Amino acid sequence: MTTTTLAAPDRGTWRAGLRKYGAITRANLQNSLAYAWEAFGQGIFVILFIFVFAQLWRATFDAQNATIIGGLTLTQTTWYFVWAELVQLSKIQVSNTIQTEVQDGSLAYVLGRPYNYLLYHFASGSGGVLLRALFVLTFGSAVAWIEAGLLHTFRLEVMPAVLLITALAFVLDFCIMAGIGLLAFFFEETSAFRLIYSKINFVLGGLLLPVDFLPDGVQTVARVLPFNLVLYAPSKLFVAWDGQQFLTMLGLQIVWISVFALLLALLYRYGARRVAINGG
């Protein structure tokens, strides 16, 4: 009785919420450890990717007889792709899951459960992020070190800030991908939206090449859009730290996360109401 009385005031508070979603994250991390070979496979994939890009950009730098392109050296460019792939391959894959739950009606079964549907998916997906990122960083760093040498611009003291930008990049991407999944309330198939988003990320987001390498006009547009804040922002700060750029990127991330979180909440509210009206 005493235990229940003491615990009762904490129910529904943010501390209780943190414990609840933290438990979900830990449970899914344990599940991910059981399938660690999948994360290992992504690590193997990144070896090929970093090797190919290292050769490509070495040829580009040699062809232009340049040591710096777009403010980055060959070594920085190679390590840039290591961090970009870390984000790309470790992201929470939620869009297709939500689409399936909307289409098969299973979303209706979770509306009455004691957790927020979207926060549940974020906490659940976060469980495997750390494991995948660890494998990608390990294998990618090994190839980058062999192909381009050590990253001499690496600064350990700014890594907390880089990790903050990286974490917010995961949050921003989750908001966008979850929103695409919820579009299943309006469209029978959302794969086209996922494809468009992935292609925009590939070019304007900094996966194909750093935004610094784009033409000036395209750069101007890319820097104000949310896509570069997912891949380019954390990767650029990792290889070429700039305090002012950090503050700019942080501010833009907060703005875009707020925008997409609001849109996501509206989409979910509409969908939940529609499910309730239709009885699932």
ROMARKE-461723 format. One line per 10 residues: their letters; for each residue z, x, y of N, C-alpha, C. Coordinates in steps of 0.05 Angstrom, whole numbers, plus 5000, padded with zeros to 4 digits. Example, Ala and Ser with C-alpha at 12.3 -4.5 7.8 and 13.67 -1.06 7.14 Angstrom:
BEGIN
as	5156/5264/4886/5156/5246/4910/5156/5264/4934 ~ 5142/5257/4955/5143/5273/4979/5157/5258/5001 .
This chain:
BEGIN
mttttlaapd	5000/5017/4976/5000/5000/5000/5000/5017/5025 ~ 5017/5038/5024/5018/5056/5047/4991/5070/5052 ~ 4978/5079/5030/4953/5093/5033/4932/5074/5045 ~ 4932/5049/5037/4913/5030/5047/4917/5025/5076 ~ 4943/5023/5084/4949/5017/5112/4941/5040/5130 ~ 4946/5065/5121/4938/5088/5137/4908/5091/5139 ~ 4894/5084/5118/4865/5088/5118/4851/5066/5133 ~ 4863/5042/5136/4850/5019/5147/4840/5023/5176 ~ 4856/5035/5194/4846/5038/5221/4822/5056/5223 ~ 4817/5073/5203/4795/5092/5204/4769/5078/5195 .
rgtwraglrk	4772/5055/5183/4748/5041/5172/4730/5032/5194 ~ 4705/5039/5192/4685/5031/5212/4683/5050/5236 ~ 4700/5071/5237/4699/5090/5258/4677/5110/5252 ~ 4671/5127/5272/4650/5147/5268/4658/5167/5247 ~ 4684/5173/5245/4693/5191/5224/4688/5180/5196 ~ 4693/5154/5193/4688/5142/5167/4658/5142/5161 ~ 4642/5138/5182/4613/5139/5179/4603/5167/5171 ~ 4615/5187/5183/4607/5214/5176/4614/5221/5147 ~ 4638/5212/5139/4645/5217/5111/4627/5202/5092 ~ 4620/5177/5099/4603/5161/5081/4576/5173/5078 .
ygaitranlq	4563/5180/5101/4536/5191/5099/4536/5220/5089 ~ 4559/5234/5095/4562/5261/5084/4563/5260/5054 ~ 4577/5240/5043/4578/5238/5014/4551/5232/5002 ~ 4535/5216/5016/4508/5211/5007/4491/5236/5006 ~ 4494/5252/5028/4479/5278/5029/4487/5296/5007 ~ 4513/5299/5002/4523/5317/4981/4513/5308/4953 ~ 4514/5282/4949/4505/5271/4923/4475/5278/4918 ~ 4459/5275/4939/4431/5280/4936/4425/5310/4935 ~ 4442/5326/4947/4439/5355/4945/4444/5363/4916 ~ 4464/5352/4903/4470/5357/4875/4447/5349/4857 .
nslayaweaf	4435/5326/4864/4411/5317/4849/4388/5337/4852 ~ 4385/5347/4877/4364/5366/4882/4367/5392/4867 ~ 4392/5400/4863/4398/5424/4848/4389/5421/4819 ~ 4390/5396/4809/4381/5391/4781/4351/5394/4779 ~ 4337/5391/4801/4308/5394/4801/4299/5417/4819 ~ 4315/5439/4818/4309/5462/4835/4282/5474/4831 ~ 4271/5469/4807/4244/5481/4801/4223/5470/4820 ~ 4227/5445/4830/4208/5434/4849/4208/5450/4875 ~ 4232/5456/4885/4235/5472/4909/4225/5500/4904 ~ 4229/5510/4879/4219/5537/4872/4188/5537/4873 .
gqgifvilfi	4176/5515/4864/4147/5512/4865/4136/5513/4894 ~ 4151/5501/4913/4143/5503/4941/4145/5531/4951 ~ 4165/5546/4941/4168/5574/4949/4144/5590/4939 ~ 4135/5584/4915/4111/5598/4904/4087/5592/4921 ~ 4084/5566/4929/4062/5558/4946/4061/5573/4972 ~ 4084/5577/4984/4085/5589/5011/4077/5619/5009 ~ 4080/5631/4986/4071/5659/4982/4041/5661/4987 ~ 4026/5643/4975/3997/5642/4979/3990/5636/5007 ~ 4004/5616/5019/3997/5608/5046/4002/5631/5066 ~ 4025/5644/5065/4031/5665/5084/4013/5689/5079 .
fvfaqlwrat	4006/5695/5054/3988/5717/5048/3960/5712/5061 ~ 3950/5688/5057/3923/5681/5068/3924/5682/5098 ~ 3944/5671/5111/3945/5671/5140/3949/5699/5151 ~ 3964/5715/5137/3968/5743/5146/3942/5758/5146 ~ 3925/5754/5125/3899/5767/5124/3881/5756/5146 ~ 3882/5730/5150/3865/5717/5170/3871/5727/5198 ~ 3897/5728/5205/3904/5736/5232/3902/5766/5235 ~ 3904/5782/5214/3899/5810/5216/3870/5815/5223 ~ 3852/5800/5210/3824/5803/5216/3818/5794/5244 ~ 3831/5773/5254/3827/5763/5281/3836/5784/5301 .
fdaqnatiig	3860/5795/5298/3869/5815/5316/3851/5840/5316 ~ 3842/5848/5292/3824/5871/5290/3797/5866/5304 ~ 3787/5842/5300/3761/5835/5311/3762/5835/5342 ~ 3784/5827/5353/3787/5827/5382/3799/5853/5393 ~ 3804/5872/5374/3816/5897/5381/3841/5893/5399 ~ 3858/5874/5391/3881/5867/5407/3907/5871/5392 ~ 3927/5877/5407/3954/5879/5395/3971/5854/5401 ~ 3962/5839/5422/3976/5815/5429/3956/5793/5435 ~ 3960/5770/5424/3943/5746/5429/3962/5723/5435 ~ 3957/5710/5458/3974/5688/5465/4003/5695/5468 .
gltltqttwy	4009/5720/5475/4036/5729/5479/4050/5737/5453 ~ 4036/5736/5430/4048/5743/5405/4034/5766/5392 ~ 4049/5784/5379/4038/5806/5363/4030/5795/5336 ~ 4016/5811/5320/4009/5803/5293/4034/5798/5276 ~ 4054/5815/5279/4079/5812/5264/4092/5785/5272 ~ 4094/5780/5298/4106/5755/5307/4090/5730/5296 ~ 4064/5732/5297/4047/5710/5288/4052/5705/5258 ~ 4053/5726/5242/4058/5722/5214/4085/5709/5208 ~ 4106/5719/5222/4133/5707/5218/4134/5679/5229 ~ 4118/5674/5250/4117/5647/5261/4110/5627/5239 .
fvwaelvqls	4090/5634/5223/4082/5615/5202/4103/5612/5179 ~ 4119/5633/5176/4141/5630/5157/4160/5607/5165 ~ 4168/5607/5190/4186/5586/5200/4172/5559/5202 ~ 4146/5559/5209/4131/5534/5211/4129/5521/5183 ~ 4124/5538/5163/4123/5527/5135/4150/5519/5125 ~ 4171/5532/5134/4198/5524/5127/4203/5495/5136 ~ 4195/5489/5160/4198/5462/5170/4180/5442/5156 ~ 4154/5450/5154/4134/5432/5142/4141/5425/5113 ~ 4149/5444/5097/4154/5439/5069/4181/5428/5063 ~ 4199/5429/5082/4227/5420/5078/4232/5393/5090 .
kiqvsntiqt	4213/5381/5104/4218/5356/5118/4225/5334/5099 ~ 4239/5314/5110/4247/5291/5094/4223/5273/5089 ~ 4215/5270/5064/4192/5254/5057/4201/5225/5053 ~ 4200/5209/5075/4212/5182/5074/4192/5160/5077 ~ 4169/5166/5089/4150/5146/5096/4140/5129/5073 ~ 4131/5143/5052/4121/5128/5028/4143/5113/5014 ~ 4167/5123/5014/4190/5110/5002/4195/5083/5016 ~ 4196/5084/5042/4202/5059/5058/4179/5040/5054 ~ 4154/5049/5054/4132/5031/5050/4134/5016/5024 ~ 4141/5031/5003/4144/5019/4976/4166/4998/4976 .
evqdgslayv	4189/5005/4989/4211/4986/4989/4205/4961/5005 ~ 4189/4964/5026/4180/4940/5041/4161/4923/5024 ~ 4143/4936/5011/4122/4921/4997/4132/4907/4972 ~ 4151/4921/4957/4160/4909/4932/4185/4891/4936 ~ 4194/4889/4961/4216/4871/4967/4244/4883/4962 ~ 4246/4907/4953/4272/4919/4947/4288/4924/4973 ~ 4275/4924/4996/4289/4927/5021/4309/4904/5025 ~ 4303/4880/5015/4320/4857/5018/4347/4862/5004 ~ 4348/4878/4983/4373/4882/4968/4392/4900/4982 ~ 4383/4916/5002/4401/4935/5015/4411/4925/5042 .
lgrpynylly	4401/4902/5051/4409/4892/5078/4438/4886/5079 ~ 4450/4877/5057/4478/4869/5057/4497/4891/5049 ~ 4486/4915/5043/4504/4937/5035/4518/4950/5059 ~ 4540/4963/5055/4557/4973/5077/4547/4999/5089 ~ 4521/5001/5093/4510/5025/5107/4484/5017/5121 ~ 4477/5033/5141/4452/5029/5155/4429/5039/5138 ~ 4409/5023/5135/4386/5029/5118/4373/5055/5126 ~ 4368/5059/5152/4354/5083/5161/4371/5108/5159 ~ 4397/5105/5166/4415/5127/5164/4419/5135/5135 ~ 4419/5116/5118/4421/5122/5089/4398/5140/5080 .
hfasgsggvl	4373/5132/5088/4350/5148/5080/4351/5176/5093 ~ 4361/5178/5118/4363/5204/5131/4383/5221/5116 ~ 4407/5210/5110/4427/5225/5096/4418/5233/5068 ~ 4405/5214/5054/4395/5219/5027/4374/5241/5027 ~ 4355/5240/5046/4334/5260/5047/4344/5287/5056 ~ 4365/5287/5072/4375/5313/5082/4387/5330/5059 ~ 4394/5316/5038/4407/5331/5015/4389/5353/5004 ~ 4363/5348/5003/4345/5368/4992/4333/5387/5012 ~ 4337/5383/5038/4325/5399/5058/4334/5428/5056 ~ 4361/5432/5054/4372/5459/5053/4361/5475/5030 .
lralfvltfg	4360/5463/5006/4350/5477/4982/4321/5485/4985 ~ 4304/5466/4995/4276/5473/4998/4272/5494/5019 ~ 4287/5492/5041/4285/5512/5063/4293/5540/5053 ~ 4313/5541/5036/4322/5567/5025/4301/5580/5009 ~ 4288/5565/4992/4266/5577/4975/4242/5585/4992 ~ 4234/5568/5011/4211/5575/5028/4217/5599/5045 ~ 4241/5601/5056/4248/5624/5073/4249/5649/5057 ~ 4260/5648/5033/4262/5672/5016/4235/5683/5008 ~ 4218/5666/4997/4192/5675/4989/4174/5682/5012 ~ 4175/5665/5033/4158/5670/5057/4165/5696/5071 .
savawieagl	4191/5701/5073/4200/5726/5086/4192/5750/5071 ~ 4193/5749/5045/4184/5771/5028/4155/5779/5033 ~ 4138/5758/5034/4109/5763/5038/4105/5773/5067 ~ 4118/5761/5087/4114/5769/5114/4124/5798/5118 ~ 4145/5805/5106/4155/5833/5108/4136/5853/5096 ~ 4124/5846/5073/4104/5864/5060/4079/5866/5077 ~ 4069/5843/5087/4044/5842/5101/4045/5851/5130 ~ 4067/5845/5144/4068/5850/5173/4092/5867/5181 ~ 4111/5872/5163/4134/5888/5170/4157/5870/5180 ~ 4179/5883/5188/4202/5869/5198/4197/5856/5225 .
lhtfrlevmp	4210/5834/5230/4208/5821/5256/4227/5834/5275 ~ 4218/5852/5292/4235/5868/5309/4246/5851/5333 ~ 4233/5828/5338/4243/5811/5360/4264/5791/5350 ~ 4271/5793/5325/4292/5775/5314/4319/5781/5327 ~ 4332/5759/5336/4358/5762/5349/4378/5743/5336 ~ 4397/5755/5322/4416/5740/5307/4433/5722/5325 ~ 4439/5732/5350/4457/5717/5367/4445/5690/5377 ~ 4419/5687/5376/4407/5662/5385/4400/5644/5362 ~ 4405/5652/5338/4398/5635/5314/4412/5608/5315 ~ 4437/5605/5324/4448/5578/5326/4431/5559/5343 .
avllitalaf	4420/5570/5365/4403/5554/5382/4377/5547/5368 ~ 4365/5567/5354/4341/5562/5339/4345/5541/5317 ~ 4368/5543/5304/4375/5524/5283/4379/5496/5294 ~ 4390/5494/5319/4393/5468/5332/4366/5456/5337 ~ 4347/5471/5348/4320/5461/5353/4306/5453/5327 ~ 4311/5469/5306/4300/5463/5279/4311/5437/5268 ~ 4338/5433/5271/4350/5408/5262/4339/5384/5277 ~ 4336/5387/5303/4326/5364/5318/4296/5359/5312 ~ 4282/5380/5303/4254/5377/5294/4254/5359/5269 ~ 4272/5364/5251/4274/5347/5227/4280/5318/5235 .
vldfcimagi	4298/5314/5254/4306/5287/5263/4281/5273/5275 ~ 4267/5287/5293/4244/5276/5306/4222/5268/5285 ~ 4217/5286/5267/4197/5280/5246/4206/5256/5229 ~ 4232/5255/5223/4242/5232/5207/4237/5206/5222 ~ 4243/5205/5248/4239/5181/5264/4210/5172/5263 ~ 4191/5191/5265/4163/5184/5265/4154/5175/5237 ~ 4162/5189/5217/4154/5182/5189/4167/5156/5180 ~ 4192/5152/5187/4204/5126/5180/4191/5103/5194 ~ 4183/5108/5219/4169/5087/5234/4142/5081/5221 ~ 4128/5101/5211/4103/5097/5197/4108/5080/5172 .
gllafffeet	4130/5086/5158/4136/5071/5134/4141/5042/5140 ~ 4155/5036/5162/4161/5009/5170/4137/4993/5179 ~ 4116/5008/5185/4091/4994/5193/4080/4978/5169 ~ 4091/4982/5146/4083/4966/5122/4089/4936/5126 ~ 4106/4930/5146/4111/4901/5153/4086/4889/5165 ~ 4069/4906/5177/4045/4896/5191/4019/4903/5176 ~ 4019/4925/5161/3995/4934/5148/4000/4937/5118 ~ 3981/4931/5102/3984/4933/5073/3987/4961/5064 ~ 3973/4980/5078/3973/5008/5070/3978/5025/5095 ~ 3997/5044/5094/4003/5061/5117/3994/5090/5113 .
safrliyski	3980/5096/5091/3972/5123/5086/3954/5134/5108 ~ 3938/5117/5120/3920/5126/5142/3936/5136/5165 ~ 3958/5123/5171/3975/5132/5194/3989/5159/5187 ~ 3997/5162/5162/4008/5188/5153/3987/5210/5155 ~ 3963/5204/5148/3941/5224/5149/3936/5232/5178 ~ 3935/5212/5196/3930/5218/5224/3952/5236/5235 ~ 3977/5229/5228/4000/5244/5238/3999/5273/5228 ~ 3992/5276/5202/3991/5303/5191/3969/5320/5203 ~ 3947/5308/5209/3924/5323/5221/3931/5331/5250 ~ 3944/5312/5265/3952/5319/5292/3972/5342/5292 .
nfvlgglllp	3991/5341/5273/4010/5362/5270/3997/5389/5263 ~ 3976/5387/5247/3962/5411/5238/3949/5426/5262 ~ 3938/5410/5281/3924/5423/5303/3942/5425/5328 ~ 3952/5403/5338/3968/5403/5362/3997/5410/5357 ~ 4006/5408/5332/4034/5413/5326/4041/5442/5321 ~ 4020/5458/5316/4025/5487/5313/4025/5496/5284 ~ 4014/5480/5265/4014/5489/5238/3989/5506/5232 ~ 3966/5499/5244/3942/5515/5241/3944/5541/5256 ~ 3953/5540/5280/3957/5563/5297/3977/5556/5319 ~ 3991/5576/5330/4010/5571/5351/3997/5557/5375 .
vdflpdgvqt	4012/5540/5388/4001/5525/5411/3991/5545/5432 ~ 4004/5569/5434/3996/5589/5454/3967/5598/5450 ~ 3956/5594/5426/3929/5604/5421/3908/5583/5428 ~ 3916/5558/5435/3897/5537/5442/3887/5541/5470 ~ 3863/5530/5476/3853/5531/5504/3873/5519/5523 ~ 3873/5528/5548/3893/5521/5568/3896/5490/5571 ~ 3873/5477/5572/3873/5448/5576/3886/5434/5553 ~ 3880/5443/5529/3892/5431/5504/3921/5437/5503 ~ 3928/5462/5511/3957/5470/5511/3973/5451/5528 ~ 3963/5445/5552/3977/5428/5571/3984/5401/5559 .
varvlpfnlv	3964/5390/5545/3968/5364/5532/3988/5366/5509 ~ 3984/5387/5492/4000/5391/5468/4029/5395/5474 ~ 4035/5408/5496/4063/5415/5502/4080/5391/5511 ~ 4067/5370/5521/4082/5346/5530/4084/5325/5508 ~ 4067/5328/5487/4068/5309/5465/4090/5317/5445 ~ 4099/5298/5429/4122/5304/5411/4115/5322/5388 ~ 4089/5325/5381/4082/5338/5356/4089/5367/5356 ~ 4086/5381/5379/4092/5410/5379/4122/5415/5376 ~ 4138/5394/5381/4167/5398/5380/4177/5398/5351 ~ 4160/5391/5332/4168/5391/5304/4164/5418/5291 .
lyapsklfva	4140/5430/5296/4134/5456/5283/4134/5479/5302 ~ 4119/5476/5324/4116/5498/5343/4142/5507/5356 ~ 4157/5488/5366/4181/5494/5381/4201/5512/5366 ~ 4210/5504/5342/4229/5522/5328/4217/5548/5319 ~ 4191/5548/5312/4178/5572/5302/4174/5592/5325 ~ 4166/5583/5348/4162/5600/5371/4188/5613/5380 ~ 4209/5597/5381/4235/5608/5389/4246/5628/5369 ~ 4239/5624/5344/4248/5642/5322/4236/5670/5326 ~ 4211/5672/5334/4198/5698/5336/4197/5709/5364 ~ 4201/5692/5384/4199/5701/5412/4218/5684/5429 .
wdgqqfltml	4244/5691/5428/4264/5675/5441/4260/5676/5472 ~ 4263/5652/5484/4262/5650/5513/4282/5628/5521 ~ 4302/5635/5536/4323/5616/5543/4313/5592/5558 ~ 4295/5596/5578/4284/5574/5593/4267/5556/5576 ~ 4251/5568/5558/4235/5552/5540/4252/5536/5521 ~ 4275/5548/5513/4293/5533/5495/4304/5508/5509 ~ 4312/5510/5534/4322/5487/5549/4301/5466/5552 ~ 4276/5475/5558/4254/5456/5561/4248/5441/5535 ~ 4247/5456/5513/4241/5444/5487/4264/5425/5479 ~ 4289/5434/5484/4312/5417/5477/4311/5391/5492 .
glqivwisvf	4305/5392/5518/4304/5368/5534/4282/5349/5524 ~ 4258/5360/5518/4236/5344/5508/4243/5332/5481 ~ 4256/5347/5464/4264/5336/5438/4282/5312/5441 ~ 4302/5315/5458/4321/5293/5463/4307/5268/5473 ~ 4288/5272/5492/4273/5250/5503/4257/5236/5481 ~ 4241/5251/5466/4224/5239/5446/4239/5227/5423 ~ 4261/5240/5415/4278/5228/5394/4289/5201/5403 ~ 4297/5200/5429/4307/5175/5440/4286/5153/5439 ~ 4262/5161/5447/4239/5141/5448/4233/5131/5420 ~ 4230/5149/5401/4222/5141/5374/4246/5128/5359 .
alllallyry	4270/5135/5365/4293/5122/5353/4295/5093/5362 ~ 4289/5088/5388/4288/5061/5398/4266/5045/5385 ~ 4242/5056/5383/4220/5042/5370/4227/5037/5341 ~ 4239/5056/5328/4247/5053/5300/4267/5031/5296 ~ 4287/5030/5314/4307/5008/5313/4294/4981/5317 ~ 4275/4979/5335/4261/4953/5340/4245/4945/5316 ~ 4231/4964/5304/4215/4958/5281/4232/4949/5258 ~ 4255/4963/5254/4273/4955/5232/4285/4928/5237 ~ 4293/4923/5262/4305/4897/5268/4286/4874/5263 ~ 4261/4878/5271/4240/4858/5266/4236/4854/5236 .
garrvaingg	4234/4876/5222/4230/4875/5193/4253/4861/5178 ~ 4278/4869/5186/4301/4857/5173/4302/4827/5178 ~ 4296/4818/5203/4295/4790/5209/4274/4776/5193 ~ 4251/4789/5190/4229/4776/5175/4236/4773/5146 ~ 4250/4793/5135/4259/4792/5107/4279/4770/5103 ~ 4298/4767/5122/4318/4747/5121/4306/4719/5122 ~ 4287/4715/5140/4274/4689/5143/4258/4681/5118 ~ 4244/4701/5107/4228/4696/5083/4244/4696/5057 ~ 4269/4703/5059/4286/4704/5035/4280/4727/5017 ~ 4270/4750/5029/4263/4774/5013/4235/4774/5005 .
